[in-house]
Amino acid sequence: MNIEALREYCLAKPDSEETLPFGPDTLVFKINSKVFLLASLDAQPLQFNVKCDPDLAIELREEYPTAVLPGYHMNKKHWNTIIVDGTISNKQICRFIDDSYQLVSKGKKK
């Protein structure tokens, strides 16, 4: 997966929006004004943060120790940083995004 495919996948989610609140180097995708994914435009390989169930977050970090890390600049309990280096399949990456979107979209609408 590359940044263009990631962007298209996120924007295909119902009511998702793309913003740049932290400057031109970080894409932020939101649902109901709440962040579900942040992606660095500078990082090589591609990496992004997604929200995750705390118990699952730990399991994923153990399963993919070099590709799933505690969320960079985020709450380490609820967010993971995903390194797209070929370790994780695109299908699994999409599941991470779907889970994050679902967790965030369950919150109250603003």
Rosetta blueprint (number, residue, H / E / L):
1 M L
2 N L
3 I H
4 E H
5 A H
6 L H
7 R H
8 E H
9 Y H
10 C H
11 L H
12 A L
13 K L
14 P L
15 D L
16 S E
17 E E
18 E E
19 T E
20 L L
21 P L
22 F L
23 G L
24 P L
25 D L
26 T E
27 L E
28 V E
29 F E
30 K E
31 I E
32 N L
33 S L
34 K E
35 V E
36 F E
37 L E
38 L E
39 A E
40 S E
41 L L
42 D L
43 A L
44 Q L
45 P L
46 L L
47 Q E
48 F E
49 N E
50 V E
51 K E
52 C L
53 D L
54 P H
55 D H
56 L H
57 A H
58 I H
59 E H
60 L H
61 R H
62 E H
63 E H
64 Y L
65 P L
66 T L
67 A L
68 V E
69 L E
70 P E
71 G L
72 Y L
73 H L
74 M L
75 N L
76 K L
77 K L
78 H L
79 W E
80 N E
81 T E
82 I E
83 I E
84 V L
85 D L
86 G L
87 T L
88 I L
89 S L
90 N H
91 K H
92 Q H
93 I H
94 C H
95 R H
96 F H
97 I H
98 D H
99 D H
100 S H
101 Y H
102 Q H
103 L H
104 V H
105 S H
106 K L
107 G L
108 K L
109 K L
110 K L
